[in-house]
Amino acid sequence: MQLELRNKRKMNVEIIGEGEPLVFVHGFLWDSSVWDKITEMFSKNYKCIKIDLWGHGKSDNLGEINYYSLEYLTWDIIEVVNLLDIDKFTYIGTSIGGIIGCHLGIKYGHKLNKLIILDCYCGEEETCTQDFYEGHLKVIAFQNKISLGIANQIAPLFFSIEESINQGELFSDFVDSLTEISSENLRTLQGIGRGLFGRKSILENLKEIDVPTLFLVGEVDIVRPFYKMNEMAKRVKNSEIVVVPKAGHTAILENPIFIREEIKKFLNKKE
């Protein structure tokens, strides 16, 4: 379904199953389909709500926008659940979706049952990586597309070394999807990207999260490695961290069976 938010733009939301609500938000440059192998199991007992961020999947783009903050994206998620008349929910997010989850935990903890965060980091982007990402955003803006060359530079950041070297199906499909992004959506992605890579640290605010929280990190995530996510987990009172074997930054695609079982155990755990 398409939900019109306060900005008069429509955000795509897919709802599968009935029961306690689970809200899923994908990572930067992906869409809600990354959760398919997760929700096919949980939709049997839960109401799974998958959201496409602006300029991703089937959601509208935001037109000529230069910057869109993580705080704005957090408000968008709250607006969606309010429009769906959902009082409390469990949130599951990866990458930028994971950072949004941390913002939710800090500011809207009263609406959360539990929090599941995958492959992200809430501190400031290091200068070297921020320069790398900003440089690619400038090239994409100049070319008004993601060229095959740029796509092949970006894709290895999201996968295990093995998947990247072998250029397996996940890698190849992602490269293809990057080159097919429309110029209209690219302008929105650049604005969101600037908000993501230019973010301010909220590490010290994580102590305000008081709902049970599970952190999941890919064993070979080169973008958000274990030590960064552990830095976050240590600041959240009621939390645990689990390493996802043989997975990079997009662990939900490289090892979905392991992640499903960890989420299942966490959801079933009595507090």
Secondary structure, 3 states (H helix, E strand, C coil): CEEECCCCCEEEEEEECCCEEEEEECCCCCCHHHHHHHHHHHCCCEEEEEECCCCCCCCCCCCCCCCCCHHHHHHHHHHHHHHCCCCCEEEEEECHHHHHHHHHHHHCHHHEEEEEEECCCCCCCCHHHHHHHHHHHHHHHHHCCCCHHHHHHHHHHHCCHHHHHHCCHHHHHHHHHHHCCCHHHHHHHHHHHHHHHCCCCCHHHHHHCCCCEEEEEECCCCCCCHHHHHHHHCCCCCEEEEEECCCCCCHHHHCHHHHHHHHHHHHHCCC
